[in-house]
C-alpha cells in the first residue's frame, strides 16, 4: 500500500502489518511502529484487512491468487482491497 496512505492509517491509531518486496522501502513505516512481515502468507495470516497496490495485473494475480498469495492464506472473514490500476475482470477471477 502506498507509504503515505499507510502513514495516515497509523496516525489514526491503526496497527499496521507491512510487506514489500524491498524492505528498505518500508523503513519509514517500520520506524514509526509498523510490524514487518517477511512474506505475503505471514502478512495475510496476521491481518484482518489487507490493502494492496502493486504494479501490474500479472502482479495482482500472483499476490492474490498464487500458491503463496493472499487468498490462500487470509483468515476467514478478512477484507482484501486491491487498489492497483488493473483490469476489472481480474476482480471476478477467483469467484
The first five atom37 places (N, CA, C, CB, O) and aatype in JSON, in Angstrom:
{
  "aatype": [20, 20, 20, 20, 20, 20, 20, 20, 20, 20, 20, 20, 20, 20, 20, 20, 20, 20, 20, 20, 20, 20, 20, 20, 20, 20, 20, 20, 20, 20, 20, 20, 20, 20, 20, 20, 20, 20, 20, 20, 20, 20, 20, 20, 20, 20, 20, 20, 20, 20, 20, 20, 20, 20, 20, 20, 20, 20, 20, 20, 20, 20, 20, 20, 20, 20, 20, 20, 20, 20, 20, 20, 20, 20, 20, 20, 20, 20, 20, 20, 20, 20, 20, 20, 20, 20, 20, 20, 20, 20, 20, 20, 20, 20, 20],
  "atom_mask": [
    [1, 1, 1, 1, 1],
    [1, 1, 1, 1, 1],
    [1, 1, 1, 1, 1],
    [1, 1, 1, 1, 1],
    [1, 1, 1, 1, 1],
    [1, 1, 1, 1, 1],
    [1, 1, 1, 1, 1],
    [1, 1, 1, 1, 1],
    [1, 1, 1, 1, 1],
    [1, 1, 1, 1, 1],
    [1, 1, 1, 1, 1],
    [1, 1, 1, 1, 1],
    [1, 1, 1, 1, 1],
    [1, 1, 1, 1, 1],
    [1, 1, 1, 1, 1],
    [1, 1, 1, 1, 1],
    [1, 1, 1, 1, 1],
    [1, 1, 1, 1, 1],
    [1, 1, 1, 1, 1],
    [1, 1, 1, 1, 1],
    [1, 1, 1, 1, 1],
    [1, 1, 1, 1, 1],
    [1, 1, 1, 1, 1],
    [1, 1, 1, 1, 1],
    [1, 1, 1, 1, 1],
    [1, 1, 1, 1, 1],
    [1, 1, 1, 1, 1],
    [1, 1, 1, 1, 1],
    [1, 1, 1, 1, 1],
    [1, 1, 1, 1, 1],
    [1, 1, 1, 1, 1],
    [1, 1, 1, 1, 1],
    [1, 1, 1, 1, 1],
    [1, 1, 1, 1, 1],
    [1, 1, 1, 1, 1],
    [1, 1, 1, 1, 1],
    [1, 1, 1, 1, 1],
    [1, 1, 1, 1, 1],
    [1, 1, 1, 1, 1],
    [1, 1, 1, 1, 1],
    [1, 1, 1, 1, 1],
    [1, 1, 1, 1, 1],
    [1, 1, 1, 1, 1],
    [1, 1, 1, 1, 1],
    [1, 1, 1, 1, 1],
    [1, 1, 1, 1, 1],
    [1, 1, 1, 1, 1],
    [1, 1, 1, 1, 1],
    [1, 1, 1, 1, 1],
    [1, 1, 1, 1, 1],
    [1, 1, 1, 1, 1],
    [1, 1, 1, 1, 1],
    [1, 1, 1, 1, 1],
    [1, 1, 1, 1, 1],
    [1, 1, 1, 1, 1],
    [1, 1, 1, 1, 1],
    [1, 1, 1, 1, 1],
    [1, 1, 1, 1, 1],
    [1, 1, 1, 1, 1],
    [1, 1, 1, 1, 1],
    [1, 1, 1, 1, 1],
    [1, 1, 1, 1, 1],
    [1, 1, 1, 1, 1],
    [1, 1, 1, 1, 1],
    [1, 1, 1, 1, 1],
    [1, 1, 1, 1, 1],
    [1, 1, 1, 1, 1],
    [1, 1, 1, 1, 1],
    [1, 1, 1, 1, 1],
    [1, 1, 1, 1, 1],
    [1, 1, 1, 1, 1],
    [1, 1, 1, 1, 1],
    [1, 1, 1, 1, 1],
    [1, 1, 1, 1, 1],
    [1, 1, 1, 1, 1],
    [1, 1, 1, 1, 1],
    [1, 1, 1, 1, 1],
    [1, 1, 1, 1, 1],
    [1, 1, 1, 1, 1],
    [1, 1, 1, 1, 1],
    [1, 1, 1, 1, 1],
    [1, 1, 1, 1, 1],
    [1, 1, 1, 1, 1],
    [1, 1, 1, 1, 1],
    [1, 1, 1, 1, 1],
    [1, 1, 1, 1, 1],
    [1, 1, 1, 1, 1],
    [1, 1, 1, 1, 1],
    [1, 1, 1, 1, 1],
    [1, 1, 1, 1, 1],
    [1, 1, 1, 1, 1],
    [1, 1, 1, 1, 1],
    [1, 1, 1, 1, 1],
    [1, 1, 1, 1, 1],
    [1, 1, 1, 1, 1]
  ],
  "atom_positions": [
    [[0.85, -1.17, 0.0], [0.0, 0.0, 0.0], [0.89, 1.22, 0.0], [-0.97, 0.0, 1.21], [2.02, 1.16, 0.49]],
    [[0.42, 2.29, -0.52], [1.22, 3.49, -0.58], [1.68, 3.93, 0.8], [0.45, 4.59, -1.25], [0.9, 3.94, 1.76]],
    [[2.94, 4.3, 0.88], [3.53, 4.7, 2.17], [2.74, 5.84, 2.81], [4.99, 5.12, 1.97], [2.51, 5.83, 4.02]],
    [[2.35, 6.81, 2.02], [1.59, 7.95, 2.56], [0.26, 7.5, 3.15], [1.36, 8.99, 1.46], [-0.12, 7.93, 4.25]],
    [[-0.45, 6.64, 2.42], [-1.73, 6.14, 2.92], [-1.55, 5.33, 4.2], [-2.43, 5.29, 1.85], [-2.33, 5.46, 5.14]],
    [[-0.53, 4.52, 4.22], [-0.25, 3.71, 5.41], [0.06, 4.6, 6.61], [0.92, 2.73, 5.15], [-0.37, 4.34, 7.73]],
    [[0.82, 5.66, 6.36], [1.14, 6.6, 7.43], [-0.11, 7.25, 8.01], [2.07, 7.68, 6.92], [-0.19, 7.44, 9.23]],
    [[-1.07, 7.59, 7.16], [-2.33, 8.17, 7.65], [-3.1, 7.18, 8.51], [-3.19, 8.63, 6.47], [-3.7, 7.56, 9.51]],
    [[-3.09, 5.91, 8.12], [-3.76, 4.89, 8.94], [-3.1, 4.78, 10.31], [-3.74, 3.54, 8.23], [-3.78, 4.65, 11.32]],
    [[-1.78, 4.82, 10.33], [-1.06, 4.74, 11.6], [-1.35, 5.97, 12.46], [0.44, 4.61, 11.35], [-1.53, 5.84, 13.67]],
    [[-1.4, 7.14, 11.86], [-1.73, 8.37, 12.6], [-3.12, 8.27, 13.2], [-1.63, 9.6, 11.69], [-3.39, 8.87, 14.24]],
    [[-4.0, 7.53, 12.55], [-5.35, 7.32, 13.04], [-5.44, 6.28, 14.14], [-6.25, 6.93, 11.92], [-6.53, 5.98, 14.63]],
    [[-4.3, 5.73, 14.54], [-4.27, 4.78, 15.64], [-4.37, 3.32, 15.24], [-5.36, 5.09, 16.57], [-4.54, 2.45, 16.1]],
    [[-4.29, 3.03, 13.95], [-4.38, 1.64, 13.49], [-3.01, 0.97, 13.49], [-5.0, 1.59, 12.09], [-2.01, 1.57, 13.1]],
    [[-2.99, -0.27, 13.93], [-1.76, -1.08, 13.88], [-1.6, -1.61, 12.46], [-1.8, -2.25, 14.93], [-2.56, -2.09, 11.86]],
    [[-0.39, -1.52, 11.93], [-0.16, -1.98, 10.56], [0.86, -3.1, 10.49], [0.29, -0.83, 9.7], [1.92, -3.03, 11.12]],
    [[0.53, -4.12, 9.72], [1.48, -5.15, 9.3], [1.84, -4.77, 7.87], [0.88, -6.63, 9.41], [0.95, -4.5, 7.06]],
    [[3.12, -4.76, 7.55], [3.52, -4.36, 6.21], [4.43, -5.4, 5.57], [4.22, -3.01, 6.24], [5.18, -6.1, 6.25]],
    [[4.34, -5.47, 4.25], [5.22, -6.3, 3.44], [5.51, -5.53, 2.16], [4.6, -7.71, 3.14], [4.62, -4.89, 1.6]],
    [[6.73, -5.6, 1.71], [7.14, -5.05, 0.43], [8.26, -5.93, -0.08], [7.59, -3.53, 0.54], [9.03, -6.47, 0.72]],
    [[8.36, -6.09, -1.39], [9.46, -6.91, -1.92], [10.81, -6.33, -1.53], [9.36, -7.0, -3.46], [11.79, -7.07, -1.41]],
    [[10.87, -5.02, -1.32], [12.09, -4.35, -0.9], [11.85, -3.75, 0.48], [12.52, -3.24, -1.93], [11.19, -2.73, 0.6]],
    [[12.38, -4.39, 1.51], [12.11, -3.97, 2.89], [12.52, -2.51, 3.14], [12.85, -4.88, 3.87], [11.86, -1.81, 3.9]],
    [[13.57, -2.06, 2.5], [14.04, -0.68, 2.71], [12.96, 0.34, 2.37], [15.29, -0.42, 1.87], [12.94, 1.43, 2.95]],
    [[12.08, 0.01, 1.44], [11.01, 0.95, 1.07], [9.98, 1.11, 2.19], [10.31, 0.47, -0.2], [9.19, 2.06, 2.17]],
    [[9.98, 0.22, 3.15], [9.05, 0.29, 4.29], [9.73, 0.85, 5.54], [8.48, -1.08, 4.58], [9.09, 0.93, 6.59]],
    [[10.98, 1.23, 5.43], [11.76, 1.65, 6.61], [11.09, 2.77, 7.4], [13.14, 2.11, 6.18], [11.05, 2.72, 8.63]],
    [[10.56, 3.78, 6.72], [9.9, 4.9, 7.42], [8.73, 4.4, 8.26], [9.41, 5.96, 6.42], [8.55, 4.83, 9.4]],
    [[7.94, 3.5, 7.71], [6.79, 2.96, 8.44], [7.23, 2.09, 9.61], [5.9, 2.16, 7.5], [6.62, 2.12, 10.67]],
    [[8.29, 1.33, 9.4], [8.8, 0.48, 10.48], [9.33, 1.33, 11.63], [9.91, -0.45, 9.95], [9.13, 0.99, 12.8]],
    [[9.99, 2.44, 11.31], [10.48, 3.35, 12.33], [9.33, 3.97, 13.13], [11.32, 4.45, 11.7], [9.51, 4.32, 14.3]],
    [[8.17, 4.1, 12.51], [7.0, 4.68, 13.18], [6.18, 3.63, 13.92], [6.13, 5.39, 12.17], [5.18, 3.96, 14.55]],
    [[6.6, 2.35, 13.85], [5.94, 1.31, 14.62], [5.18, 0.25, 13.85], [5.02, 1.94, 15.53], [4.54, -0.61, 14.46]],
    [[5.23, 0.28, 12.53], [4.57, -0.77, 11.76], [5.29, -2.1, 12.0], [4.56, -0.43, 10.24], [6.48, -2.12, 12.32]],
    [[4.57, -3.19, 11.85], [5.11, -4.53, 12.03], [5.52, -5.11, 10.68], [4.08, -5.46, 12.73], [4.72, -5.15, 9.76]],
    [[6.76, -5.55, 10.57], [7.26, -6.13, 9.32], [6.84, -7.59, 9.21], [8.79, -6.0, 9.24], [6.9, -8.33, 10.18]],
    [[6.42, -7.99, 8.03], [6.15, -9.39, 7.71], [7.11, -9.81, 6.6], [4.64, -9.61, 7.28], [7.26, -9.08, 5.61]],
    [[7.75, -10.94, 6.74], [8.74, -11.41, 5.77], [8.13, -11.93, 4.48], [9.58, -12.48, 6.39], [8.79, -11.96, 3.44]],
    [[6.87, -12.35, 4.53], [6.23, -12.95, 3.35], [4.77, -12.5, 3.25], [6.33, -14.5, 3.41], [4.19, -12.01, 4.22]],
    [[4.2, -12.68, 2.08], [2.77, -12.41, 1.89], [1.92, -13.34, 2.76], [2.38, -12.56, 0.4], [0.99, -12.88, 3.41]],
    [[2.22, -14.65, 2.8], [1.42, -15.52, 3.68], [1.44, -15.06, 5.15], [1.92, -16.95, 3.58], [0.41, -15.1, 5.82]],
    [[2.6, -14.65, 5.64], [2.7, -14.18, 7.02], [1.8, -12.96, 7.23], [4.16, -13.83, 7.38], [1.06, -12.89, 8.21]],
    [[1.86, -12.01, 6.31], [1.02, -10.82, 6.41], [-0.46, -11.19, 6.4], [1.33, -9.84, 5.27], [-1.24, -10.71, 7.22]],
    [[-0.85, -12.05, 5.46], [-2.25, -12.44, 5.34], [-2.76, -13.16, 6.58], [-2.44, -13.34, 4.12], [-3.9, -12.95, 7.0]],
    [[-1.93, -13.99, 7.18], [-2.32, -14.74, 8.37], [-2.47, -13.85, 9.6], [-1.32, -15.82, 8.65], [-3.17, -14.22, 10.54]],
    [[-1.82, -12.69, 9.61], [-1.84, -11.78, 10.76], [-2.81, -10.62, 10.63], [-0.46, -11.24, 10.99], [-2.98, -9.86, 11.58]],
    [[-3.46, -10.46, 9.49], [-4.21, -9.23, 9.21], [-5.69, -9.49, 8.98], [-3.64, -8.53, 8.01], [-6.07, -10.48, 8.35]],
    [[-6.52, -8.59, 9.5], [-7.97, -8.66, 9.27], [-8.37, -7.9, 8.01], [-8.72, -8.1, 10.47], [-9.35, -8.25, 7.36]],
    [[-7.61, -6.86, 7.67], [-7.84, -6.06, 6.47], [-6.51, -5.98, 5.73], [-8.4, -4.62, 6.83], [-5.48, -5.65, 6.33]],
    [[-6.53, -6.29, 4.44], [-5.31, -6.27, 3.63], [-5.57, -5.35, 2.44], [-4.91, -7.72, 3.15], [-6.48, -5.57, 1.65]],
    [[-4.74, -4.31, 2.33], [-4.87, -3.35, 1.24], [-3.58, -3.42, 0.43], [-5.15, -1.89, 1.76], [-2.48, -3.33, 0.98]],
    [[-3.73, -3.57, -0.88], [-2.55, -3.69, -1.74], [-2.59, -2.67, -2.87], [-2.44, -5.1, -2.32], [-3.65, -2.27, -3.34]],
    [[-1.4, -2.27, -3.28], [-1.19, -1.52, -4.51], [0.06, -2.12, -5.12], [-1.06, 0.06, -4.25], [1.17, -1.9, -4.62]],
    [[-0.1, -2.86, -6.19], [1.05, -3.48, -6.86], [1.11, -2.99, -8.3], [0.96, -5.03, -6.81], [0.23, -2.26, -8.75]],
    [[2.15, -3.38, -9.02], [2.42, -2.8, -10.32], [1.46, -3.07, -11.45], [3.69, -3.25, -10.74], [0.91, -2.12, -12.03]],
    [[1.22, -4.3, -11.78], [0.51, -4.66, -13.0], [-0.48, -5.79, -12.72], [1.49, -5.07, -14.11], [-0.38, -6.44, -11.69]],
    [[-1.44, -6.03, -13.63], [-2.41, -7.12, -13.42], [-1.75, -8.47, -13.14], [-3.29, -7.24, -14.64], [-2.26, -9.24, -12.32]],
    [[-0.65, -8.78, -13.78], [0.03, -10.06, -13.51], [0.52, -10.12, -12.07], [1.22, -10.26, -14.48], [0.51, -11.18, -11.44]],
    [[0.95, -8.98, -11.55], [1.39, -8.92, -10.15], [0.2, -9.13, -9.21], [2.07, -7.55, -9.85], [0.32, -9.82, -8.2]],
    [[-0.93, -8.54, -9.55], [-2.14, -8.72, -8.74], [-2.51, -10.2, -8.68], [-3.33, -7.88, -9.31], [-2.82, -10.74, -7.62]],
    [[-2.48, -10.86, -9.83], [-2.79, -12.29, -9.88], [-1.87, -13.09, -8.96], [-2.69, -12.82, -11.31], [-2.32, -13.94, -8.2]],
    [[-0.58, -12.81, -9.04], [0.38, -13.55, -8.23], [0.17, -13.26, -6.74], [1.81, -13.18, -8.64], [0.16, -14.19, -5.93]],
    [[0.01, -12.0, -6.39], [-0.11, -11.61, -4.98], [-1.4, -12.14, -4.36], [-0.07, -10.09, -4.86], [-1.42, -12.51, -3.18]],
    [[-2.47, -12.19, -5.13], [-3.75, -12.66, -4.59], [-4.02, -14.14, -4.83], [-4.86, -11.87, -5.19], [-4.48, -14.83, -3.92]],
    [[-3.74, -14.63, -6.03], [-4.19, -15.96, -6.42], [-3.09, -17.03, -6.4], [-4.78, -15.91, -7.77], [-3.4, -18.22, -6.49]],
    [[-1.84, -16.63, -6.3], [-0.74, -17.58, -6.31], [-0.75, -18.49, -5.09], [0.58, -16.85, -6.39], [-1.46, -18.23, -4.12]],
    [[0.02, -19.55, -5.15], [0.11, -20.51, -4.05], [0.49, -19.81, -2.74], [1.14, -21.61, -4.37], [-0.02, -20.17, -1.68]],
    [[1.36, -18.83, -2.82], [1.74, -18.05, -1.64], [1.0, -16.73, -1.59], [3.25, -17.79, -1.64], [1.48, -15.76, -1.01]],
    [[-0.18, -16.69, -2.2], [-0.96, -15.47, -2.3], [-1.88, -15.22, -1.12], [-1.76, -15.49, -3.54], [-2.08, -16.08, -0.25]],
    [[-2.42, -14.03, -1.11], [-3.28, -13.58, -0.03], [-4.49, -14.48, 0.16], [-3.74, -12.17, -0.29], [-4.79, -14.87, 1.29]],
    [[-5.19, -14.82, -0.92], [-6.43, -15.58, -0.77], [-6.22, -16.99, -0.24], [-7.14, -15.64, -2.08], [-7.14, -17.58, 0.33]],
    [[-5.04, -17.54, -0.41], [-4.75, -18.88, 0.13], [-4.36, -18.83, 1.6], [-3.64, -19.54, -0.68], [-4.35, -19.87, 2.27]],
    [[-4.04, -17.65, 2.11], [-3.54, -17.55, 3.48], [-4.31, -16.59, 4.37], [-2.13, -17.14, 3.45], [-4.04, -16.51, 5.57]],
    [[-5.27, -15.86, 3.82], [-6.04, -14.91, 4.62], [-6.93, -15.64, 5.61], [-6.87, -14.0, 3.72], [-7.43, -16.73, 5.33]],
    [[-7.13, -15.02, 6.74], [-8.04, -15.57, 7.74], [-9.48, -15.47, 7.23], [-7.88, -14.83, 9.09], [-9.82, -14.54, 6.5]],
    [[-10.32, -16.42, 7.62], [-11.74, -16.33, 7.24], [-12.31, -15.0, 7.74], [-12.54, -17.52, 7.83], [-12.05, -14.58, 8.87]],
    [[-13.09, -14.34, 6.89], [-13.71, -13.08, 7.26], [-12.84, -11.85, 7.02], [-14.1, -13.12, 8.68], [-13.28, -10.73, 7.28]],
    [[-11.63, -12.06, 6.54], [-10.75, -10.92, 6.26], [-11.28, -10.11, 5.08], [-9.31, -11.41, 5.97], [-11.95, -10.64, 4.19]],
    [[-10.96, -8.85, 5.09], [-11.27, -7.97, 3.95], [-9.99, -7.79, 3.14], [-11.84, -6.59, 4.43], [-8.93, -7.53, 3.7]],
    [[-10.1, -7.93, 1.82], [-8.95, -7.68, 0.95], [-9.35, -6.61, -0.06], [-8.48, -9.0, 0.22], [-10.4, -6.7, -0.7]],
    [[-8.51, -5.61, -0.19], [-8.8, -4.46, -1.04], [-7.61, -4.24, -1.95], [-9.11, -3.18, -0.2], [-6.5, -3.97, -1.49]],
    [[-7.84, -4.36, -3.25], [-6.78, -4.11, -4.22], [-6.98, -2.73, -4.81], [-6.76, -5.19, -5.35], [-8.03, -2.44, -5.38]],
    [[-5.98, -1.87, -4.67], [-6.07, -0.5, -5.18], [-5.2, -0.29, -6.42], [-5.66, 0.48, -4.09], [-4.96, 0.84, -6.83]],
    [[-4.73, -1.39, -7.01], [-3.93, -1.32, -8.23], [-4.81, -0.89, -9.4], [-3.27, -2.69, -8.51], [-5.97, -1.29, -9.5]],
    [[-4.25, -0.08, -10.29], [-4.93, 0.2, -11.54], [-4.83, -1.07, -12.37], [-4.31, 1.46, -12.3], [-3.76, -1.42, -12.85]],
    [[-5.96, -1.76, -12.53], [-5.92, -3.08, -13.11], [-7.16, -3.33, -13.97], [-5.82, -4.14, -12.02], [-7.99, -2.44, -14.16]],
    [[-7.26, -4.53, -14.48], [-8.41, -4.94, -15.27], [-9.57, -5.3, -14.34], [-8.04, -6.15, -16.17], [-9.39, -6.1, -13.42]],
    [[-10.77, -4.72, -14.54], [-11.91, -5.05, -13.68], [-12.24, -6.54, -13.67], [-13.11, -4.28, -14.13], [-12.68, -7.06, -12.65]],
    [[-12.04, -7.23, -14.78], [-12.35, -8.66, -14.85], [-11.49, -9.46, -13.86], [-12.14, -9.18, -16.28], [-11.89, -10.55, -13.44]],
    [[-10.34, -8.95, -13.5], [-9.46, -9.65, -12.56], [-10.12, -9.79, -11.19], [-8.12, -8.91, -12.43], [-9.88, -10.77, -10.5]],
    [[-10.93, -8.83, -10.81], [-11.61, -8.88, -9.51], [-12.6, -10.06, -9.43], [-12.36, -7.57, -9.25], [-12.91, -10.52, -8.34]],
    [[-13.07, -10.53, -10.56], [-14.03, -11.64, -10.61], [-13.37, -12.99, -10.81], [-15.02, -11.41, -11.71], [-14.04, -14.02, -10.74]],
    [[-12.08, -13.01, -11.04], [-11.38, -14.23, -11.46], [-11.51, -15.38, -10.46], [-9.92, -13.93, -11.67], [-11.65, -16.53, -10.89]],
    [[-11.47, -15.13, -9.18], [-11.47, -16.2, -8.19], [-12.88, -16.56, -7.72], [-10.62, -15.81, -7.01], [-13.03, -17.39, -6.82]],
    [[-13.91, -15.97, -8.29], [-15.28, -16.25, -7.81], [-15.81, -17.54, -8.34], [-16.22, -15.13, -8.21], [-16.94, -17.92, -8.04]]
  ]
}
